[in-house]
Amino acid sequence: MNVALPDVRRDLGSTPEALLWVVNAYALAFGGLLMLGGRLADLIGSSRVLAMGLALFGAASLAGGRASSRARPSPPVRS
């Protein structure tokens, strides 16, 4: 997450204060989903939750790979 923040700031023109909201939203979503996954593992078993998570990740990766984008690529970063 922190690696992408400079690019988000540059591409979207965000302020440093707005980037703090991005980090906080990510942390809240991650924590909430972690608790949900733990509860699901308690209810239906950890191996089933792992299999469902891997299937969901694979489906999302496939959908992302097949998506087309007409967006202009970012210019190379000069150091």
N, C-alpha and C positions, 0 to 999 in steps of 0.2 A: 504494500500500500504506500509506504513512504517513498519508495523509489519512483512512483508515478506522479507524486505531487508536483514536482517542478513542471512537468509536461502539462498537467491539468491547469496549473496556474497560467502558463504561457498560452495554451490553446484557448482557454475559456476566459482569460483575462480576470481571474479571480484574485481577491485580496487574501493576504495571510489569515485574516480572521475567518473568511469563508472556508478556507482549507481546513481550519480546525473543526468546522461542522462536518466536513467530509470524513475526517478521521474518527470523530465521535460517532457518526452514523454507522460507519463500518464496524467499530468496536461493539456497538449495541446490537447490530444485526448478527455479528459473529457470536456474541455471547448468548443471544436468544436462541439461535439455531443450534448452538452447542447443547444447551439445556434441553431443547426439544429432541435432539438426537439421542441424548442420554435417557430421556424418559421413554422414547420409542424402543430403545434397546432393552429397557427394563420390562416393557410390556410384551414385545414380540420376539425378543432375542437379538443378540448382538450380530450374529452371522447374517440374519435376514436384513438388518438395518445396513450392514456393510454392503451386502449385495444390492440393495435398493439405492444406496448412495453411489456405488460404482456405476450402476445402470443410468442413474440420473446424470452423473458427470459425463458419461460417454454420450448420452443423447444430447446434452447441451454442447459438448465439444463438436459433435457431428453437425448440429444446427449452426454453430458459429463458423465452422469450416465451410459449410455450403452457402452461407450468406454472401451476397454480393454487396459491394459498397462502391458508390460513385464519388465518395468523398475524396477531396484532394489530400494527398499524403503530406505529412509534416516535413518541413525543410530539414536538412541534416543539421545537427548541432555542431557548432564550431567551438573548439576549445582554445 
